[in-house]
């Protein structure tokens, strides 16, 4: 919408200048014009075309500036704003004596010129100084803020904003992670992710509909429990076709971190150098590590591939193959871990019954 307003404004401005610009022609030239009205509309058309071209350039520059502006951290924006204000104040104080000097009328243009140039110079100097000493300046303004002090000393890095995808919300483990306090920073849910979640909840398939409604319930609970941290973001990209591509672009623009459990999205984001936190990777990392000689209480659920093997599963889904465990199918026993194997399909543990279990 804003892009259309920018372009339309330049088109109308160009057409207006072209339509009325004919009045600036010399009188002798106007007397040679047979149809002044037609000439006005022709110049208005050329002015509109030029305005359209200028509007496209301005629109591109504005979007580039907007992306850079959004990528700046809040402390940098605040420090630059303070530097700009201080620079303008110093410019007014320094330039005030110039307006009191007696200047001949033929050089009267020097006063406004000096005011404009001085304001630009001091404003730029203020912003430059803010980039160098801005965080220390914020510390002086609010010395009681611990985070500001740590930022000024360079010993603290604030938590980045986490952007949730649809699969992460439906999965539900993010709610437990928030409750434990291991996930820091703002949690951002884009509007297009919310729309996709609603689309899943309205699907014709019963399985998809249940998953979608579960995701909406989880999101509502998180919003109620953490109203200051869960933010519904209105960002959208009409020129980007897929939700995954929109997520990657949004994370890039805000310098955030993508929170997901989608394997393919994880790979695509990693290729584009987007920080990713994969909940599945976290689950794998916090699984208990069993070493040879450890003891387990295990229920044997089925027979293994070999004649004497029995198979059971841990709470996290890890398969345990028990030698000489076939005779215990349907029952529970204590086993001793003999080895562990990590495959592309997951982890597998090999064990054998305790000697006391075999003797009984």
KEKE-3310 file (N, C-alpha, C; in steps of 0.2 Angstrom, whole numbers, plus 5000, padded with zeros to 4 digits):
npx = (5004:5009:5020:5012:5006:5018:5023:5011:5010:5022:5019:5007:5013:5022:5014:5007:5017:5021:5009:5007:5019:5020:5017:5029:5035:5043:5034:5034:5036:5024:5014:5016:5010:4997:4987:4985:4979:4980:4994:4997:4992:5000:5012:5009:5008:5021:5027:5021:5026:5040:5039:5034:5045:5055:5048:5049:5062:5064:5055:5063:5074:5069:5064:5076:5082:5072:5074:5087:5085:5076:5084:5093:5099:5089:5096:5105:5097:5091:5103:5108:5097:5097:5110:5108:5098:5106:5116:5109:5105:5117:5121:5112:5115:5128:5127:5119:5125:5129:5118:5116:5126:5130:5126:5128:5115:5116:5123:5114:5109:5118:5116:5104:5110:5121:5115:5108:5119:5127:5118:5117:5130:5133:5123:5127:5139:5135:5128:5138:5147:5138:5137:5150:5151:5139:5132:5139:5134:5120:5121:5125:5114:5104:5110:5107:5102:5106:5108:5111:5123:5132:5131:5138:5151:5154:5152:5141:5128:5113:5098:5093:5078:5066:5059:5044:5040:5026:5026:5033:5025:5014:5020:5022:5032:5038:5031:5034:5047:5048:5042:5052:5062:5073:5073:5076:5073:5062:5047:5042:5028:5024:5011:5008:5011:5002:4991:4993:4992:4979:4973:4977:4969:4957:4956:4950:4954:4953:4964:4973:4965:4964:4977:4980:4971:4975:4988:4983:4977:4989:4996:4988:4988:5002:5002:4994:5001:5013:5012:5020:5030:5026:5023:5013:5017:5015:5021:5023:5025:5022:5027:5034:5032:5030:5028:5039:5050:5046:5048:5062:5066:5061:5067:5080:5079:5076:5087:5086:5082:5078:5066:5062:5056:5057:5065:5069:5067:5076:5088:5087:5087:5100:5109:5107:5113:5106:5102:5098:5087:5084:5072:5072:5085:5089:5082:5089:5101:5099:5096:5097:5113:5119:5131:5141:5138:5129:5114:5097:5079:5068:5054:5050:5044:5043:5048:5065:5075:5085:5086:5086:5083:5076:5065:5064:5059:5065:5059:5060:5059:5070:5077:5080:5089:5089:5099:5096:5083:5071:5063:5057:5047:5034:5035:5044:5061:5078:5091:5108:5118:5127:5132:5131:5124:5124:5114:5108:5095:5092:5096:5102:5102:5111:5109:5110:5101:5102:5113:5106:5093:5093:5096:5085)
npy = (4994:5006:5007:5010:5022:5030:5030:5034:5047:5054:5052:5060:5072:5074:5075:5087:5096:5096:5099:5113:5118:5124:5137:5143:5145:5156:5171:5173:5160:5154:5160:5154:5142:5132:5125:5126:5119:5105:5104:5106:5094:5084:5088:5085:5072:5067:5072:5064:5051:5053:5056:5044:5036:5042:5039:5025:5024:5031:5023:5011:5015:5019:5006:5000:5008:5005:4992:4992:5000:4992:4982:4987:4987:4990:4998:5005:5013:5021:5028:5034:5043:5051:5057:5064:5073:5080:5085:5094:5103:5109:5114:5124:5133:5136:5143:5153:5166:5170:5175:5187:5195:5209:5209:5212:5216:5210:5198:5191:5178:5170:5167:5158:5147:5144:5140:5128:5120:5120:5113:5101:5096:5096:5087:5075:5073:5071:5059:5051:5051:5045:5032:5028:5031:5029:5019:5020:5033:5030:5023:5033:5041:5032:5025:5015:5004:4988:4980:4990:4995:4983:4982:4993:4990:4979:4966:4959:4951:4954:4944:4937:4940:4927:4918:4909:4895:4886:4872:4871:4877:4868:4857:4858:4857:4869:4876:4870:4872:4886:4887:4882:4891:4891:4897:4912:4930:4939:4932:4929:4928:4927:4935:4928:4915:4913:4913:4902:4892:4893:4889:4876:4871:4873:4863:4849:4837:4826:4823:4833:4844:4842:4844:4857:4864:4861:4867:4881:4881:4879:4891:4901:4898:4901:4914:4920:4916:4922:4937:4948:4944:4935:4940:4945:4947:4958:4957:4954:4947:4950:4947:4935:4918:4906:4901:4897:4903:4916:4916:4915:4926:4936:4934:4937:4950:4956:4952:4940:4924:4909:4897:4881:4864:4858:4849:4852:4865:4870:4866:4874:4887:4887:4886:4899:4906:4909:4910:4896:4887:4871:4861:4848:4844:4849:4840:4828:4831:4832:4819:4805:4798:4782:4771:4757:4744:4751:4750:4746:4747:4738:4735:4722:4722:4715:4702:4701:4702:4692:4675:4674:4686:4700:4715:4731:4748:4764:4779:4790:4785:4777:4763:4747:4733:4717:4704:4687:4689:4686:4677:4684:4692:4704:4705:4713:4717:4719:4725:4725:4737:4734:4740:4754:4762:4774:4779:4785:4784:4785:4782:4767:4754:4741:4727:4715:4703:4705:4694:4689:4689:4679:4668:4666)
npz = (5000:5004:4995:4983:4986:4987:4973:4966:4971:4966:4952:4951:4955:4945:4934:4937:4937:4924:4917:4922:4919:4907:4907:4910:4899:4886:4881:4867:4862:4867:4859:4847:4848:4843:4849:4864:4875:4872:4871:4885:4890:4884:4889:4903:4902:4899:4911:4920:4917:4919:4933:4937:4935:4944:4956:4957:4959:4971:4979:4979:4986:4998:5003:5005:5014:5025:5027:5033:5043:5051:5055:5064:5081:5096:5105:5098:5089:5099:5104:5093:5090:5101:5099:5087:5091:5101:5092:5084:5093:5097:5085:5084:5094:5091:5079:5081:5085:5072:5065:5071:5066:5056:5039:5023:5011:4999:5002:5010:5008:5014:5027:5029:5021:5029:5041:5036:5031:5043:5052:5046:5047:5061:5065:5058:5065:5078:5077:5072:5084:5093:5088:5092:5106:5111:5119:5131:5134:5135:5147:5156:5156:5162:5174:5183:5177:5174:5163:5153:5158:5157:5143:5139:5144:5136:5139:5139:5129:5122:5122:5107:5096:5095:5082:5078:5069:5061:5063:5074:5084:5083:5088:5101:5112:5114:5123:5135:5136:5137:5150:5158:5157:5148:5136:5130:5128:5116:5109:5094:5083:5067:5057:5045:5049:5059:5051:5043:5052:5056:5044:5044:5055:5050:5041:5030:5033:5047:5055:5052:5056:5070:5074:5070:5078:5091:5090:5090:5103:5111:5108:5112:5126:5129:5126:5135:5147:5145:5141:5139:5131:5121:5104:5092:5076:5062:5050:5032:5016:5001:4989:4991:4989:4998:5015:5022:5016:5018:5032:5033:5027:5036:5048:5044:5042:5054:5062:5070:5077:5071:5076:5076:5071:5059:5048:5034:5033:5042:5036:5024:5030:5036:5026:5021:5030:5042:5059:5068:5079:5083:5089:5089:5089:5101:5109:5106:5111:5125:5129:5140:5142:5140:5146:5143:5155:5163:5171:5167:5169:5161:5149:5140:5124:5111:5100:5094:5079:5078:5084:5099:5103:5112:5111:5118:5123:5127:5137:5129:5116:5111:5105:5112:5111:5117:5121:5123:5127:5123:5129:5139:5134:5135:5149:5163:5166:5173:5164:5158:5150:5135:5124:5113:5098:5086:5073:5057:5058:5071:5088:5095:5107:5114:5125:5139:5149:5167:5177:5188:5184:5174:5181:5189)
capx = (5000:5014:5023:5008:5006:5024:5023:5006:5012:5026:5015:5003:5017:5025:5009:5005:5022:5021:5003:5007:5025:5020:5017:5035:5038:5043:5028:5034:5035:5017:5010:5016:5006:4990:4982:4988:4976:4983:5001:4997:4990:5005:5018:5007:5009:5028:5029:5019:5031:5046:5037:5034:5052:5057:5044:5052:5069:5063:5053:5068:5078:5065:5064:5082:5083:5068:5077:5093:5082:5073:5090:5097:5096:5085:5100:5109:5092:5090:5109:5108:5092:5100:5116:5105:5096:5112:5120:5105:5105:5124:5121:5108:5119:5134:5125:5115:5129:5130:5112:5117:5131:5127:5128:5125:5109:5118:5125:5109:5108:5123:5113:5100:5114:5125:5110:5107:5125:5129:5114:5119:5137:5133:5119:5131:5144:5131:5126:5144:5149:5133:5139:5156:5150:5132:5131:5141:5129:5114:5123:5125:5107:5101:5115:5104:5101:5112:5109:5115:5130:5135:5132:5144:5157:5155:5152:5134:5125:5106:5095:5089:5071:5065:5053:5042:5036:5020:5027:5036:5019:5009:5023:5020:5037:5040:5028:5037:5054:5046:5041:5058:5066:5079:5072:5076:5071:5055:5045:5038:5024:5022:5004:5007:5011:4996:4986:4994:4990:4972:4971:4977:4964:4951:4957:4945:4956:4952:4971:4976:4961:4966:4984:4979:4967:4980:4993:4980:4977:4995:4998:4984:4991:5008:5000:4991:5006:5019:5009:5025:5035:5024:5021:5010:5020:5011:5025:5021:5029:5017:5032:5037:5026:5030:5029:5046:5054:5044:5051:5069:5067:5059:5073:5086:5078:5076:5093:5083:5084:5072:5064:5058:5058:5056:5072:5070:5067:5082:5093:5087:5089:5107:5112:5107:5117:5101:5103:5092:5087:5080:5070:5074:5092:5089:5080:5094:5107:5098:5094:5102:5119:5120:5137:5142:5138:5124:5108:5090:5073:5065:5049:5051:5038:5042:5054:5070:5076:5088:5081:5086:5083:5069:5066:5060:5060:5065:5053:5061:5059:5076:5076:5085:5089:5091:5101:5093:5077:5065:5058:5054:5042:5028:5037:5049:5067:5083:5096:5114:5120:5133:5135:5126:5125:5121:5113:5104:5088:5092:5100:5100:5106:5111:5110:5108:5098:5106:5114:5101:5087:5094:5096:5078)
capy = (5000:5012:5008:5013:5029:5034:5030:5038:5054:5056:5053:5066:5078:5075:5077:5093:5101:5096:5103:5120:5121:5127:5144:5146:5146:5163:5173:5172:5153:5152:5163:5150:5136:5133:5121:5126:5114:5099:5104:5105:5087:5081:5089:5082:5064:5066:5073:5058:5046:5055:5055:5036:5033:5044:5036:5019:5025:5033:5017:5006:5018:5019:5000:4998:5011:5002:4985:4993:5003:4987:4978:4990:4985:4996:5003:5009:5018:5026:5032:5039:5048:5056:5060:5068:5079:5084:5089:5100:5109:5112:5118:5131:5137:5139:5147:5159:5173:5172:5178:5193:5199:5213:5206:5216:5213:5205:5192:5188:5171:5166:5165:5151:5142:5142:5136:5122:5116:5118:5108:5094:5094:5094:5081:5070:5072:5069:5052:5047:5051:5041:5026:5027:5031:5029:5014:5024:5039:5027:5022:5040:5043:5028:5021:5010:4999:4983:4978:4995:4995:4978:4983:4998:4986:4974:4959:4956:4951:4953:4938:4939:4938:4920:4918:4903:4893:4883:4866:4872:4878:4862:4852:4859:4857:4876:4879:4868:4876:4893:4886:4880:4897:4890:4901:4919:4935:4940:4926:4932:4924:4931:4935:4923:4909:4912:4912:4895:4888:4893:4885:4869:4870:4872:4858:4844:4831:4826:4823:4840:4849:4842:4847:4864:4867:4860:4872:4887:4881:4880:4898:4905:4897:4904:4921:4921:4915:4927:4942:4953:4940:4933:4945:4943:4952:4959:4957:4950:4948:4948:4945:4929:4914:4901:4903:4895:4909:4922:4916:4916:4934:4940:4933:4940:4958:4958:4949:4936:4917:4904:4892:4876:4857:4856:4847:4855:4873:4870:4866:4880:4893:4886:4888:4906:4909:4912:4907:4892:4883:4866:4858:4841:4844:4850:4834:4823:4833:4831:4812:4802:4794:4776:4768:4750:4743:4754:4746:4749:4743:4738:4731:4719:4722:4711:4698:4704:4698:4686:4670:4675:4694:4704:4722:4736:4755:4769:4784:4794:4781:4774:4755:4743:4726:4713:4697:4682:4693:4683:4673:4689:4696:4705:4706:4718:4715:4723:4723:4729:4740:4732:4745:4759:4763:4780:4778:4790:4783:4787:4779:4760:4752:4734:4725:4708:4703:4704:4687:4686:4688:4673:4663:4665)
capz = (5000:5005:4988:4978:4988:4985:4966:4964:4973:4961:4946:4951:4955:4938:4929:4939:4935:4917:4915:4923:4917:4900:4908:4911:4892:4884:4877:4860:4861:4868:4853:4841:4850:4840:4853:4871:4880:4870:4873:4892:4892:4882:4894:4909:4901:4900:4918:4924:4916:4923:4940:4939:4936:4950:4961:4958:4962:4978:4983:4981:4991:5004:5006:5007:5021:5030:5030:5037:5050:5055:5057:5069:5088:5099:5109:5093:5087:5104:5105:5087:5091:5106:5096:5082:5095:5104:5087:5082:5099:5097:5079:5085:5099:5088:5073:5084:5084:5064:5063:5074:5062:5050:5033:5017:5008:4993:5005:5014:5007:5017:5034:5028:5019:5035:5045:5034:5032:5050:5055:5043:5049:5068:5066:5056:5070:5084:5075:5072:5091:5096:5086:5095:5113:5112:5124:5137:5135:5138:5154:5160:5156:5166:5177:5187:5173:5174:5156:5150:5160:5154:5136:5138:5145:5131:5142:5139:5123:5124:5118:5100:5096:5092:5077:5078:5063:5062:5065:5081:5088:5084:5091:5108:5116:5115:5129:5141:5136:5140:5157:5161:5157:5144:5130:5132:5123:5114:5105:5088:5079:5061:5055:5040:5052:5062:5046:5041:5058:5056:5039:5046:5060:5046:5035:5029:5036:5054:5059:5052:5060:5077:5075:5070:5084:5096:5090:5092:5110:5114:5107:5117:5133:5129:5126:5142:5152:5144:5137:5137:5127:5114:5100:5085:5071:5056:5044:5027:5010:4995:4983:4993:4989:5003:5022:5024:5013:5022:5039:5033:5026:5042:5053:5041:5042:5061:5065:5075:5077:5069:5081:5072:5071:5053:5045:5028:5034:5046:5031:5020:5034:5038:5019:5020:5036:5047:5065:5069:5085:5081:5095:5089:5090:5108:5112:5105:5116:5132:5130:5144:5139:5143:5145:5145:5162:5166:5173:5165:5170:5154:5148:5133:5120:5106:5098:5089:5072:5080:5088:5106:5105:5114:5110:5122:5121:5133:5137:5123:5110:5110:5104:5116:5109:5123:5120:5127:5130:5119:5134:5143:5130:5139:5156:5164:5169:5173:5159:5158:5143:5133:5119:5110:5091:5083:5066:5054:5060:5078:5093:5097:5113:5115:5132:5141:5156:5173:5178:5193:5181:5170:5186:5191)
cpx = (5004:5018:5019:5007:5012:5024:5017:5007:5017:5023:5011:5007:5020:5020:5007:5010:5022:5015:5004:5014:5025:5020:5023:5039:5038:5036:5028:5033:5027:5012:5011:5013:4999:4985:4986:4986:4979:4990:5001:4996:4996:5011:5016:5009:5016:5030:5027:5023:5037:5044:5037:5041:5055:5054:5047:5058:5068:5060:5058:5073:5075:5065:5070:5084:5078:5071:5083:5090:5080:5079:5094:5094:5093:5090:5104:5104:5092:5097:5109:5103:5094:5106:5113:5102:5101:5115:5116:5105:5112:5124:5117:5112:5125:5132:5121:5119:5129:5124:5112:5122:5128:5130:5125:5120:5111:5121:5120:5108:5113:5120:5109:5105:5119:5121:5109:5113:5127:5125:5115:5125:5136:5128:5123:5136:5141:5130:5133:5147:5144:5135:5146:5155:5143:5130:5133:5137:5123:5115:5123:5118:5103:5106:5113:5102:5107:5114:5113:5122:5134:5136:5138:5150:5159:5155:5145:5131:5117:5103:5092:5082:5071:5059:5051:5039:5030:5021:5030:5030:5015:5013:5022:5026:5040:5037:5031:5044:5053:5045:5047:5063:5072:5079:5071:5074:5064:5054:5040:5034:5021:5014:5003:5008:5005:4990:4986:4991:4982:4969:4972:4971:4957:4951:4951:4947:4956:4959:4974:4972:4963:4972:4984:4976:4972:4985:4990:4979:4983:4997:4994:4986:4997:5007:4998:4996:5012:5016:5014:5030:5033:5021:5019:5012:5016:5015:5022:5024:5025:5021:5035:5031:5025:5031:5036:5051:5052:5048:5058:5070:5066:5065:5079:5085:5078:5082:5091:5086:5078:5072:5060:5060:5057:5063:5073:5071:5074:5088:5093:5089:5097:5111:5112:5109:5112:5102:5097:5093:5082:5078:5072:5081:5093:5087:5085:5100:5105:5095:5099:5107:5120:5126:5137:5143:5133:5118:5102:5085:5069:5059:5050:5045:5037:5048:5058:5071:5080:5084:5081:5084:5076:5071:5061:5062:5060:5059:5054:5061:5065:5075:5082:5084:5093:5093:5098:5087:5071:5060:5055:5049:5036:5029:5042:5055:5073:5089:5103:5116:5127:5136:5129:5128:5121:5120:5109:5097:5087:5097:5098:5105:5105:5113:5109:5105:5104:5107:5109:5095:5087:5093:5089:5074)
cpy = (5006:5013:5011:5020:5033:5035:5035:5046:5057:5057:5059:5073:5080:5078:5085:5098:5101:5100:5111:5123:5125:5135:5147:5147:5153:5164:5172:5164:5151:5155:5159:5143:5137:5130:5121:5120:5107:5098:5103:5097:5083:5081:5086:5074:5063:5067:5067:5052:5047:5054:5048:5034:5035:5041:5029:5019:5026:5027:5012:5009:5018:5012:4997:5001:5008:4996:4987:4996:4997:4982:4981:4988:4992:5001:5007:5014:5023:5031:5036:5044:5053:5060:5065:5074:5084:5088:5095:5105:5112:5117:5125:5135:5140:5144:5153:5166:5175:5176:5185:5198:5203:5211:5210:5212:5208:5198:5189:5181:5166:5163:5158:5146:5140:5138:5129:5117:5115:5113:5101:5092:5092:5088:5075:5068:5069:5061:5048:5046:5046:5034:5024:5026:5031:5025:5017:5030:5036:5026:5028:5042:5039:5023:5016:5004:4994:4981:4983:4996:4989:4979:4988:4995:4981:4967:4956:4957:4950:4947:4941:4936:4931:4921:4911:4901:4888:4876:4866:4873:4872:4857:4852:4860:4864:4879:4876:4871:4883:4892:4885:4886:4896:4894:4908:4924:4935:4934:4929:4927:4928:4930:4929:4916:4907:4910:4904:4890:4888:4889:4878:4867:4869:4867:4853:4838:4831:4827:4830:4845:4848:4845:4854:4867:4866:4865:4879:4887:4882:4888:4902:4904:4901:4912:4924:4921:4920:4933:4947:4950:4938:4939:4943:4949:4952:4959:4952:4952:4945:4945:4938:4924:4909:4904:4902:4901:4915:4922:4917:4923:4938:4940:4936:4948:4960:4955:4944:4929:4913:4899:4887:4869:4854:4855:4851:4862:4874:4871:4872:4886:4893:4888:4896:4910:4912:4907:4902:4888:4878:4862:4851:4840:4845:4843:4829:4825:4832:4824:4810:4798:4788:4773:4761:4748:4746:4749:4749:4744:4744:4733:4728:4718:4717:4707:4702:4700:4692:4681:4671:4682:4696:4711:4726:4743:4759:4774:4789:4791:4777:4766:4752:4736:4722:4706:4693:4685:4690:4680:4678:4694:4697:4706:4711:4715:4720:4721:4728:4731:4737:4736:4749:4761:4769:4779:4784:4790:4785:4783:4772:4758:4744:4732:4718:4708:4702:4696:4685:4685:4681:4667:4661:4662)
cpz = (5000:4998:4983:4980:4986:4977:4963:4965:4968:4954:4946:4951:4948:4933:4931:4936:4927:4914:4916:4921:4911:4901:4909:4904:4890:4880:4870:4858:4861:4862:4847:4842:4847:4845:4860:4875:4878:4872:4881:4894:4890:4887:4901:4908:4902:4907:4922:4923:4920:4931:4942:4940:4942:4956:4962:4961:4970:4982:4984:4986:4998:5007:5008:5014:5026:5032:5034:5044:5054:5058:5063:5076:5091:5102:5104:5090:5092:5104:5099:5087:5096:5103:5091:5086:5098:5098:5084:5087:5098:5091:5080:5089:5095:5082:5075:5083:5076:5062:5066:5070:5057:5044:5028:5014:5002:4995:5010:5014:5011:5024:5033:5026:5025:5040:5043:5034:5039:5053:5053:5046:5056:5069:5064:5062:5076:5083:5075:5080:5094:5094:5090:5103:5115:5118:5131:5139:5138:5146:5158:5161:5162:5169:5181:5183:5172:5167:5152:5152:5157:5146:5135:5139:5140:5133:5142:5132:5124:5119:5112:5100:5092:5088:5077:5072:5065:5065:5073:5086:5089:5088:5099:5113:5118:5121:5135:5141:5139:5147:5161:5161:5152:5138:5132:5126:5121:5109:5100:5084:5073:5060:5050:5043:5056:5057:5043:5046:5058:5050:5040:5051:5056:5041:5035:5033:5044:5058:5058:5056:5067:5079:5075:5076:5091:5096:5092:5100:5114:5113:5111:5124:5134:5130:5132:5147:5151:5139:5135:5132:5121:5110:5094:5080:5065:5050:5039:5021:5004:4989:4985:4993:4995:5010:5024:5022:5017:5029:5038:5031:5032:5047:5050:5043:5050:5065:5071:5074:5076:5074:5077:5074:5065:5050:5039:5029:5038:5041:5026:5024:5035:5032:5018:5026:5041:5053:5066:5076:5084:5088:5095:5091:5098:5112:5112:5110:5123:5134:5135:5140:5143:5141:5146:5152:5166:5166:5171:5168:5164:5153:5140:5130:5115:5105:5094:5083:5074:5084:5095:5108:5107:5113:5115:5120:5127:5132:5131:5116:5108:5110:5108:5114:5115:5121:5125:5131:5127:5124:5139:5140:5134:5147:5156:5167:5169:5168:5160:5151:5141:5128:5116:5103:5089:5076:5063:5056:5067:5082:5094:5102:5113:5123:5133:5148:5161:5174:5183:5189:5177:5175:5188:5186)
residu = (UNK:UNK:UNK:UNK:UNK:UNK:UNK:UNK:UNK:UNK:UNK:UNK:UNK:UNK:UNK:UNK:UNK:UNK:UNK:UNK:UNK:UNK:UNK:UNK:UNK:UNK:UNK:UNK:UNK:UNK:UNK:UNK:UNK:UNK:UNK:UNK:UNK:UNK:UNK:UNK:UNK:UNK:UNK:UNK:UNK:UNK:UNK:UNK:UNK:UNK:UNK:UNK:UNK:UNK:UNK:UNK:UNK:UNK:UNK:UNK:UNK:UNK:UNK:UNK:UNK:UNK:UNK:UNK:UNK:UNK:UNK:UNK:UNK:UNK:UNK:UNK:UNK:UNK:UNK:UNK:UNK:UNK:UNK:UNK:UNK:UNK:UNK:UNK:UNK:UNK:UNK:UNK:UNK:UNK:UNK:UNK:UNK:UNK:UNK:UNK:UNK:UNK:UNK:UNK:UNK:UNK:UNK:UNK:UNK:UNK:UNK:UNK:UNK:UNK:UNK:UNK:UNK:UNK:UNK:UNK:UNK:UNK:UNK:UNK:UNK:UNK:UNK:UNK:UNK:UNK:UNK:UNK:UNK:UNK:UNK:UNK:UNK:UNK:UNK:UNK:UNK:UNK:UNK:UNK:UNK:UNK:UNK:UNK:UNK:UNK:UNK:UNK:UNK:UNK:UNK:UNK:UNK:UNK:UNK:UNK:UNK:UNK:UNK:UNK:UNK:UNK:UNK:UNK:UNK:UNK:UNK:UNK:UNK:UNK:UNK:UNK:UNK:UNK:UNK:UNK:UNK:UNK:UNK:UNK:UNK:UNK:UNK:UNK:UNK:UNK:UNK:UNK:UNK:UNK:UNK:UNK:UNK:UNK:UNK:UNK:UNK:UNK:UNK:UNK:UNK:UNK:UNK:UNK:UNK:UNK:UNK:UNK:UNK:UNK:UNK:UNK:UNK:UNK:UNK:UNK:UNK:UNK:UNK:UNK:UNK:UNK:UNK:UNK:UNK:UNK:UNK:UNK:UNK:UNK:UNK:UNK:UNK:UNK:UNK:UNK:UNK:UNK:UNK:UNK:UNK:UNK:UNK:UNK:UNK:UNK:UNK:UNK:UNK:UNK:UNK:UNK:UNK:UNK:UNK:UNK:UNK:UNK:UNK:UNK:UNK:UNK:UNK:UNK:UNK:UNK:UNK:UNK:UNK:UNK:UNK:UNK:UNK:UNK:UNK:UNK:UNK:UNK:UNK:UNK:UNK:UNK:UNK:UNK:UNK:UNK:UNK:UNK:UNK:UNK:UNK:UNK:UNK:UNK:UNK:UNK:UNK:UNK:UNK:UNK:UNK:UNK:UNK:UNK:UNK:UNK:UNK:UNK:UNK:UNK:UNK:UNK:UNK:UNK:UNK:UNK:UNK:UNK:UNK:UNK:UNK:UNK:UNK:UNK:UNK:UNK:UNK:UNK:UNK:UNK:UNK:UNK:UNK:UNK:UNK:UNK:UNK:UNK:UNK:UNK:UNK:UNK:UNK:UNK:UNK:UNK:UNK:UNK:UNK:UNK:UNK:UNK:UNK:UNK:UNK:UNK)
# end
